[in-house]
Amino acid sequence: MTPDLPPVVPSVTAELVAALSPRLRKRLDSGIAKLADRPAVRDGDTVRIAVDEATDVELHAPGGTVTSADAIRCGCLLAPDCLHRAAAASAAPIAEAVAEPVAQADSGEPAAGSDEPVDSAEPERASPGQCTAARAVHAAAAAVLEAGTDGAGAVLQAELLRAAHTARLAGLPRAAATAVSVVTALRAARSADPAYRLADLVGALRDALSAAHRIPHAEGPELTELRGTVRQPYQPDGSLRLYGLFSEPVLTASGYAGAVTWTADAEGRLYQVPDVAPGGAGRAVGAADRAVRVGDTALTHRELSRAGLAVSGATVSPTGRLGAGSGVRAVRASGVDWREEPLDRLWAEPVAEQVARALSGGHDLLFLDVTLTGTVREAAGDCLLADCAGIPLRLSAAHDHPALPHRDNLRLLAAAPGSRLRVVARLAPAPHPRALLLATEHPTVPGTRVDAGLDRLQHADLPVSPAPPATAPTPDEAPLHLLRRRVHQAVSGGRLVLSFPGSASADVRRLSGHGLGTAGDLLHELHAAAAERARDVFGRLLPADTDRFARAWLAAARYTDEIDRALCAAAWGA
């Protein structure tokens, strides 16, 4: 994926790939790779890519987004049915959803999000059109699961984008968004993006299959939740007095970057000031020194995270994002230290209650008082060990991109065991207490904060005589990883990696021996669905049952997710 290109809406990519001949579809992935190495030059609303000395591909993006297939033009002899247009669309970031008319349900029901009253005599069900769209998302996501990341090239991705577009038109924005998230994670995996994490792709694929599976059978409130909403409306919230907490960089696999500054009011309610737009690591690194987009204040994100803001005419989304409309006015105000009111109350809330709120759908920030104890090496990199009110906590890097200082700061803090600090972290559900470090007090300068993703600690910032590091305790965990590992392997390598005979019997016995009989049954069915193939009347093997494999994988993925959340709550005492 090339962040220098303007974002392209999913329907455009799907349309261009569908128009390719079978011969050109086979060459699409190599075409994308070649195009990604070519320089892109921006001229106003147009981005031009030099395919060769005589041929250019142009992406016309008024407003910053390519919204139609005609906006991608190529000068080669085969245009408009050439490979270059589809490759350019597939190499570009995926644009956020554009507001589109939602098709009315063909059963006479009002569309999702409509204010038209619904007859409450019987629970509302998904319309035939919505059921068809959900099945399309399920089929496309199942095909991705069958192929794995290595096999899920641009053609399969385009099919999933087409299904996402159909779902959006049918009034299923949540299913559409999860399908797009799968494609975004696939592109990150296939391009070796440093920000890619297999767990993110597993979660996106699980959510897409789960929503698509349930929609045809759901009714009432469950259906409303599964449909989702196109956009979260901003509501007037009067005047606000906000206090800066911290800033974090944003760098997504979908080609968006920037920063979000978190603030709190006098009652402890959290508000976000975002600045996210198409871009790469450079935009994320420089985001801290750009002015915030609220009113006419000249405060930068770095300054706001340590100062305050007085806002009048504020508008706020349900998740706490501040609007930047023309009627909003904002001026700089004084800030306070984390150990002063009103921010001090955020750390006064018991840890177990904070974790319970995060697991139940609230914001996932944790405000913790910790004592650093050492470090432990994990497969994903070093992890900072800390004691949090008697709870052995592991603090991980929130982002692995080398341009961001998360991991370097974590490594330096690990060299200061014994330091007692207040930190802000994001809960990472796991069988043991784990969180992603976002901000911390300075280890030697009282009253100073360090944004882990924007500020860089130096060796001179560490205590002169740190305490000796502690030995990392070995978590006493149930062997749920035996099932989780197979769930992840299926996403990475596809169905074939689980189809070898006899590869699961020992793990099934071990799970059953630890009282995880359901996990053992799910693992057995997952391998059976991957390996077993029926034969026709002549004894020839039929194609694998991809629907059965998708159902088996979804059951295992949902089970491990729910058990992880239960174990996470127990580990934190929530």
ZIFEN-V262770 format. One record per backbone hydrogen bond with DSSP energy under -1.0 kcal/mol. NH is the residue of the N-H (numbers start at 1). CO is the residue of the C=O. Records with the same first field share a line. If there is no record, write none. Layout:
NH=CO, CO
//
This chain:
2=91
5=2
8=93
9=66
12=9
13=9
14=10
15=11
16=12
17=13
18=14
19=15
20=17
25=21
26=22
28=25
31=27
32=28
33=29
34=30
35=31
36=32
38=35
41=48
43=46
46=43
47=59
48=41
49=57
50=39
51=49, 55
52=55
57=49
58=73
59=47
60=71
61=45
64=61
66=7
71=68
72=69
73=58
75=56
81=78
87=83
88=84
89=85
90=86
91=87
92=88
95=8
103=169
108=105
114=111
131=127
132=128
133=129
134=130
135=131
136=132
137=133
138=134
139=135
140=136
141=137
142=138
143=139
144=140
145=141
146=142
147=143
148=144
149=491
152=148
153=151
157=153
158=154
159=155
160=156
161=157
162=158
163=159
164=160
165=161
166=162
167=163
168=164
169=165
170=166
171=168
172=167
174=227
176=172
177=173
178=174
179=175
180=176
181=177
182=178
183=179
184=180
185=181
186=182
187=183
188=184
189=185
190=186
191=187
192=189
193=188
196=193
200=197
201=197
202=198
203=199
204=200
205=201
206=202
207=203
208=204
209=205
210=206
211=207
212=208
213=209
214=210
215=211
217=214
218=214
220=124
222=219
224=220
225=221
226=222
227=223
228=224
235=316
237=314
240=311
242=309
243=264
244=307
245=262
246=262
248=260
250=258
252=256
255=252
257=277
258=250
259=275
260=248
261=273
262=246
263=271
264=243
265=269
268=265
271=263
272=320
273=261
275=259
277=257
279=255
284=280
285=281
286=282
289=286
290=287
292=299
297=294
301=290
302=288
304=300
305=301
306=303
307=303
308=333
309=242
310=331
311=240
312=329
314=238
316=235
317=321
320=317
322=272
323=315
328=325
329=312
331=310
333=308
340=337
344=340
346=343
354=350
355=351
356=352
357=353
358=354
359=355
360=356
361=358
362=357
366=425
368=423
370=421
371=387
372=419
373=385
374=385
376=383
378=381
381=378
383=376
384=395
385=374
386=393
387=371
388=391
391=388
393=386
394=433
395=384
396=435
404=401
409=405
410=406
411=407
412=408
413=409
414=410
415=412
416=413
418=372
419=416
421=370
423=368
424=439
425=366
426=436
427=364
428=434
435=394
436=426
437=396
438=424
439=424
440=450
441=422
442=448
448=445
450=440
452=438
454=451
455=451
461=458
462=459
467=417
470=373
477=475
480=478
482=479
483=480
484=480
485=481
487=483
488=484
489=485
490=486
491=487
492=488
493=489
494=490
495=146
497=494
498=495
499=496
503=500
508=504
509=505
510=506
511=507
512=508
513=509
514=510
515=512
516=511
520=516
521=517
522=518
523=519
524=520
525=521
526=522
527=523
528=524
529=525
530=526
531=527
532=528
536=540
539=536
542=534
546=544
549=545
550=546
551=547
552=548
553=549
554=550
555=551
556=552
557=553
558=554
559=555
560=556
561=557
562=558
563=559
564=560
565=561
566=562
567=563
568=564
569=565
570=566
571=567
572=568
574=569
//
